[in-house]
Amino acid sequence: MLSPLPVGSHSRNNMADRSPSPSITDTIGNTPLVELKRAVRILGLRGRLLAKLEYFNPGFSKKDRIALEMIREARRDGSLRPGQTVVELTSGNTGTGLAIVCRALGHPFVAVMSRGNTPERARMMRALGAEVVLVDQAPGSPPNQVSGKDLALVDQRTGQLVRERRAFRANQFELAANALAHERFTGPELWKQSGGCIDVFVDFVGSGGSFSGVTRYLRGRNAEIRAYIVEPAGAAVLAGKPVERSNHQLQGGGYSLPDLPLADRSLVSGYLQVTDDEAVAASRLLAAEEGIFGGFSSGANLAAAIQLLRKQEQEATIAFLVCDSGLKYLSTPLYPAV
């Protein structure tokens, strides 16, 4: 197994070093951590909230990290040949990261995405040099709300393209490099930036990579740290609840998939559910009061952290990821038009 790079160099140069980066991939990682003092005061909470701004990555999301690590590992172990095409299903963020990384490293990239995801994501990937294949939603699925059935259709089309193109599949739901990216870099960054003062980590689960990777590192530093999985209300299958509302608005996760190989259940301290309205309200609070412009999953993470500070984790220091930028959701009701 490869040794981790020093904190502050996922590949990114230290910010004190003003020399040019040799590649866009060298700007991935080392994202800022912000304490949400205004939100805590406004809501009358006891405790601390620490938000790691993953939209500072070049593709505006945490998925840039896993894109780089999956491609880097595959090139090192020989499963990805020089110049070989890369294919992967995406809700938009992993695809954006892969578009950036593959272009920089000389691999054609094909992103396969449901039409239920926001159109600005497809436009961004195309601008970054990717070929984007859009898959129709399952009958009855509303726009901007991707269910497990929609994802299954995307997965089927992805498999076809991998066979047709003789491509490498950067399977974010199965490749260990997904979780390793967060164990090697995101977790150490959180620990260092917080001065080791973290009691709780909460994470809205898509593939499970960030939850497991970050938690595994933090637990290695302090075995008492609690970690909570966040899911949409009505689609909390990891918590063992029946699926009552698969067509929620929380893009990037909550696909009602009970089997997520990268989600290490042994690390879970508890499960939390967040409604669409709670996630939207928290996202808007982040933007209006803290100047942090995040998407649905960022709001879900904050809403879950607020639940904990109001109940079983009063006075704790809770860390979470602001997974991506609100700019990717301007066609949704998350941020209403003026």
C-alpha positions as CSV (number, residue, x, y, z in Angstrom):
1,M,0.0,0.0,0.0
2,L,1.2,3.5,-0.9
3,S,2.3,5.8,1.9
4,P,0.1,8.8,2.3
5,L,1.3,12.2,1.1
6,P,1.9,14.8,3.8
7,V,-1.1,16.7,5.0
8,G,-1.6,19.7,2.7
9,S,-0.4,17.9,-0.4
10,H,-3.2,15.5,-1.5
11,S,-1.4,16.7,-4.4
12,R,-1.9,20.4,-3.8
13,N,1.1,22.6,-3.1
14,N,1.2,24.2,0.3
15,M,-0.7,27.5,0.1
16,A,2.4,29.3,1.4
17,D,4.2,28.2,-1.7
18,R,3.2,30.6,-4.4
19,S,5.0,28.8,-7.2
20,P,2.8,27.6,-10.1
21,S,1.2,24.1,-9.8
22,P,2.5,21.8,-12.6
23,S,-1.1,20.5,-13.2
24,I,-4.7,21.1,-12.2
25,T,-4.5,17.8,-10.3
26,D,-2.0,19.4,-7.9
27,T,-4.7,21.7,-6.7
28,I,-7.0,18.9,-5.4
29,G,-7.2,18.7,-1.6
30,N,-6.2,20.9,1.4
31,T,-9.6,22.5,1.5
32,P,-10.4,25.0,4.2
33,L,-12.2,24.3,7.5
34,V,-14.6,26.9,8.9
35,E,-16.2,27.1,12.3
36,L,-19.9,28.1,12.0
37,K,-20.1,30.5,14.9
38,R,-23.0,32.5,13.5
39,A,-25.2,29.5,12.8
40,V,-24.6,28.1,16.3
41,R,-25.5,31.5,17.9
42,I,-28.6,32.1,15.7
43,L,-29.9,28.6,16.5
44,G,-29.1,28.8,20.2
45,L,-27.0,25.6,20.1
46,R,-24.4,24.5,22.6
47,G,-21.3,23.1,20.9
48,R,-19.3,23.7,17.8
49,L,-19.8,23.1,14.1
50,L,-16.9,22.6,11.8
51,A,-17.5,22.7,8.0
52,K,-14.9,21.5,5.5
53,L,-15.4,23.4,2.2
54,E,-14.9,20.7,-0.4
55,Y,-16.1,23.0,-3.2
56,F,-12.6,24.6,-3.1
57,N,-11.5,21.6,-5.1
58,P,-11.2,22.5,-8.9
59,G,-14.4,20.5,-9.8
60,F,-16.2,22.1,-6.9
61,S,-16.8,18.9,-4.9
62,K,-15.2,16.3,-2.6
63,K,-15.4,13.8,-5.5
64,D,-12.3,15.3,-7.1
65,R,-10.3,13.6,-4.4
66,I,-11.6,10.1,-5.2
67,A,-11.3,10.7,-9.0
68,L,-7.6,11.4,-8.6
69,E,-7.0,8.5,-6.3
70,M,-9.0,6.0,-8.4
71,I,-7.1,6.9,-11.6
72,R,-3.8,7.2,-9.9
73,E,-4.2,3.7,-8.2
74,A,-5.4,2.1,-11.4
75,R,-2.5,3.5,-13.4
76,R,0.0,2.2,-10.7
77,D,-1.4,-1.3,-10.6
78,G,-1.8,-1.6,-14.3
79,S,-5.6,-2.0,-14.5
80,L,-5.7,1.3,-16.4
81,R,-3.5,1.4,-19.5
82,P,-2.0,4.6,-21.0
83,G,-4.6,6.3,-23.1
84,Q,-7.3,3.9,-22.3
85,T,-10.9,5.2,-22.1
86,V,-12.4,5.6,-18.6
87,V,-16.2,5.2,-18.1
88,E,-18.2,5.8,-14.9
89,L,-21.8,6.5,-13.8
90,T,-22.2,9.7,-11.9
91,S,-24.6,12.2,-10.4
92,G,-22.3,14.8,-11.8
93,N,-19.6,15.4,-9.1
94,T,-17.5,12.2,-9.6
95,G,-17.9,12.7,-13.3
96,T,-16.6,16.3,-13.1
97,G,-13.6,15.1,-11.1
98,L,-12.9,12.3,-13.5
99,A,-13.2,14.7,-16.5
100,I,-10.5,16.9,-14.9
101,V,-8.2,14.1,-13.9
102,C,-8.6,12.1,-17.1
103,R,-8.0,15.1,-19.3
104,A,-4.8,16.0,-17.3
105,L,-3.5,12.4,-17.5
106,G,-4.4,11.6,-21.1
107,H,-7.5,9.4,-20.8
108,P,-10.7,9.9,-22.8
109,F,-13.6,10.0,-20.3
110,V,-17.3,9.0,-20.7
111,A,-19.7,10.1,-18.0
112,V,-23.0,8.3,-17.8
113,M,-25.7,10.2,-15.9
114,S,-29.4,10.1,-15.3
115,R,-31.6,12.9,-16.8
116,G,-32.9,13.3,-13.2
117,N,-29.7,15.1,-12.3
118,T,-29.3,18.8,-12.8
119,P,-28.4,19.9,-16.4
120,E,-25.6,22.2,-15.3
121,R,-23.6,19.2,-14.3
122,A,-23.7,17.7,-17.8
123,R,-22.8,21.0,-19.3
124,M,-19.8,21.4,-17.0
125,M,-18.5,17.9,-17.7
126,R,-18.8,18.5,-21.5
127,A,-16.9,21.8,-21.1
128,L,-14.2,19.9,-19.3
129,G,-13.8,17.5,-22.3
130,A,-15.9,14.6,-21.2
131,E,-18.4,12.7,-23.4
132,V,-21.7,12.7,-21.5
133,V,-24.3,10.0,-22.0
134,L,-27.7,10.8,-20.5
135,V,-30.0,8.0,-19.5
136,D,-33.8,8.5,-19.3
137,Q,-35.4,8.1,-15.9
138,A,-37.6,5.2,-14.8
139,P,-41.3,5.7,-15.6
140,G,-42.9,8.0,-12.9
141,S,-39.6,9.5,-11.6
142,P,-39.9,13.3,-11.2
143,P,-37.1,15.5,-12.5
144,N,-34.3,16.5,-10.2
145,Q,-35.0,13.4,-8.0
146,V,-32.9,10.3,-8.8
147,S,-34.1,7.1,-7.3
148,G,-32.5,3.7,-7.0
149,K,-34.4,2.6,-10.1
150,D,-33.0,5.5,-12.0
151,L,-29.5,4.6,-10.9
152,A,-30.0,1.0,-11.9
153,L,-30.7,2.1,-15.5
154,V,-27.6,4.3,-15.5
155,D,-25.5,1.3,-14.2
156,Q,-26.9,-0.9,-17.0
157,R,-25.9,1.6,-19.6
158,T,-22.5,2.1,-18.0
159,G,-21.8,-1.6,-18.2
160,Q,-22.7,-1.6,-21.9
161,L,-20.3,1.2,-22.7
162,V,-17.5,-0.4,-20.7
163,R,-17.8,-3.5,-22.9
164,E,-18.2,-1.6,-26.2
165,R,-15.3,0.7,-25.6
166,R,-13.1,-1.8,-23.8
167,A,-12.8,0.8,-21.2
168,F,-11.7,1.0,-17.6
169,R,-14.6,1.5,-15.2
170,A,-13.8,3.9,-12.3
171,N,-16.4,2.2,-10.1
172,Q,-16.8,4.7,-7.2
173,F,-19.1,2.2,-5.4
174,E,-16.5,-0.6,-5.3
175,L,-13.0,0.7,-5.8
176,A,-11.1,0.9,-2.5
177,A,-9.3,4.0,-3.7
178,N,-12.5,5.9,-3.1
179,A,-12.4,5.4,0.7
180,L,-8.5,5.5,0.7
181,A,-8.6,9.1,-0.7
182,H,-10.5,10.2,2.3
183,E,-8.5,8.1,4.8
184,R,-5.2,9.3,3.3
185,F,-6.1,13.0,2.9
186,T,-9.5,14.3,4.0
187,G,-9.3,12.7,7.5
188,P,-5.7,13.9,8.2
189,E,-6.6,17.4,7.0
190,L,-9.6,17.5,9.3
191,W,-7.5,16.3,12.3
192,K,-4.7,18.8,11.7
193,Q,-7.0,21.8,10.9
194,S,-9.2,21.2,14.0
195,G,-6.2,20.7,16.3
196,G,-7.5,17.2,17.0
197,C,-10.6,18.7,18.6
198,I,-13.4,16.6,17.0
199,D,-15.9,14.7,18.9
200,V,-18.3,13.7,16.1
201,F,-18.2,13.3,12.3
202,V,-21.5,13.2,10.3
203,D,-21.7,12.3,6.6
204,F,-24.5,12.0,4.1
205,V,-23.8,8.7,2.3
206,G,-23.6,8.2,-1.4
207,S,-21.0,5.5,-2.0
208,G,-19.9,5.4,1.6
209,G,-16.3,6.3,0.8
210,S,-16.0,9.6,2.6
211,F,-17.8,8.3,5.7
212,S,-15.6,5.2,6.0
213,G,-12.3,6.9,5.0
214,V,-12.6,9.9,7.2
215,T,-13.9,7.9,10.2
216,R,-11.3,5.3,9.9
217,Y,-8.5,7.9,10.1
218,L,-10.1,9.9,12.9
219,R,-10.8,6.7,15.0
220,G,-7.1,5.9,14.5
221,R,-6.3,9.2,16.3
222,N,-9.0,9.0,18.9
223,A,-11.1,5.9,19.3
224,E,-13.8,7.8,21.2
225,I,-14.9,9.8,18.1
226,R,-18.5,9.1,17.1
227,A,-19.5,8.8,13.5
228,Y,-23.1,9.1,12.2
229,I,-24.5,8.1,8.7
230,V,-27.0,10.6,7.3
231,E,-29.8,9.5,5.0
232,P,-32.9,11.0,3.5
233,A,-36.1,10.6,5.5
234,G,-38.2,7.9,3.8
235,A,-35.2,6.3,2.2
236,A,-33.0,5.2,5.2
237,V,-32.2,1.7,4.1
238,L,-28.8,1.6,5.8
239,A,-30.7,2.3,9.1
240,G,-32.9,-0.7,8.3
241,K,-36.0,1.3,7.6
242,P,-38.4,0.6,4.8
243,V,-38.3,2.7,1.7
244,E,-41.3,5.0,1.7
245,R,-40.0,7.9,-0.5
246,S,-37.3,7.0,-2.9
247,N,-37.8,10.2,-5.0
248,H,-36.4,12.6,-2.5
249,Q,-34.5,15.8,-3.5
250,L,-31.2,15.0,-2.0
251,Q,-29.0,14.4,-5.0
252,G,-25.7,12.4,-4.7
253,G,-27.0,9.8,-2.2
254,G,-29.9,8.1,-0.6
255,Y,-30.3,5.8,-3.5
256,S,-32.0,3.1,-1.4
257,L,-29.1,0.7,-1.9
258,P,-28.8,-1.6,1.1
259,D,-25.4,-3.0,0.0
260,L,-22.7,-0.4,-0.2
261,P,-19.3,-2.2,-0.1
262,L,-17.4,0.9,1.0
263,A,-19.7,1.8,3.9
264,D,-18.1,0.1,6.8
265,R,-20.9,-0.6,9.3
266,S,-18.5,-1.4,12.1
267,L,-17.6,2.4,12.2
268,V,-21.2,3.6,12.7
269,S,-22.3,5.1,16.0
270,G,-25.8,5.9,14.8
271,Y,-28.0,6.7,11.8
272,L,-29.8,10.0,11.2
273,Q,-32.6,11.0,8.8
274,V,-33.1,14.4,7.3
275,T,-36.1,15.6,5.3
276,D,-35.9,17.6,2.1
277,D,-37.2,20.7,3.9
278,E,-34.6,20.3,6.6
279,A,-31.8,20.0,4.1
280,V,-33.0,23.0,2.1
281,A,-33.4,25.2,5.2
282,A,-29.9,24.2,6.4
283,S,-28.3,24.9,3.0
284,R,-29.9,28.3,2.9
285,L,-28.8,29.0,6.4
286,L,-25.2,28.2,5.4
287,A,-25.4,30.5,2.5
288,A,-27.2,33.5,4.1
289,E,-25.5,33.5,7.5
290,E,-22.0,31.9,6.9
291,G,-21.4,32.8,3.2
292,I,-21.0,29.1,2.4
293,F,-22.8,28.2,-0.8
294,G,-23.3,24.4,-0.7
295,G,-25.7,21.9,-2.3
296,F,-28.4,19.6,-0.9
297,S,-26.0,17.1,0.7
298,S,-24.2,19.9,2.5
299,G,-27.5,21.0,3.9
300,A,-28.3,17.5,4.9
301,N,-25.0,17.2,6.8
302,L,-25.6,20.5,8.7
303,A,-29.2,19.5,9.5
304,A,-28.0,16.2,10.9
305,A,-25.4,18.0,13.0
306,I,-28.0,20.4,14.3
307,Q,-30.2,17.4,15.4
308,L,-27.3,16.0,17.3
309,L,-26.4,19.3,19.1
310,R,-30.0,19.6,20.1
311,K,-30.2,16.1,21.5
312,Q,-27.6,13.4,22.3
313,E,-24.5,15.3,21.4
314,Q,-25.0,18.6,23.2
315,E,-21.8,20.6,23.6
316,A,-19.9,18.4,21.2
317,T,-17.6,19.5,18.4
318,I,-19.1,18.2,15.2
319,A,-17.3,18.1,11.8
320,F,-18.9,17.6,8.4
321,L,-18.2,18.1,4.7
322,V,-19.7,20.8,2.5
323,C,-19.7,18.3,-0.3
324,D,-20.2,20.5,-3.3
325,S,-21.1,24.0,-4.6
326,G,-24.6,25.4,-4.8
327,L,-23.8,26.5,-8.3
328,K,-24.6,23.0,-9.4
329,Y,-28.2,23.3,-8.2
330,L,-29.4,26.6,-9.7
331,S,-31.9,24.8,-11.8
332,T,-33.6,23.3,-8.7
333,P,-35.8,24.9,-6.0
334,L,-32.8,24.9,-3.6
335,Y,-32.0,28.5,-4.3
336,P,-35.1,30.3,-5.7
337,A,-34.7,32.7,-8.6
338,V,-35.2,36.4,-7.8
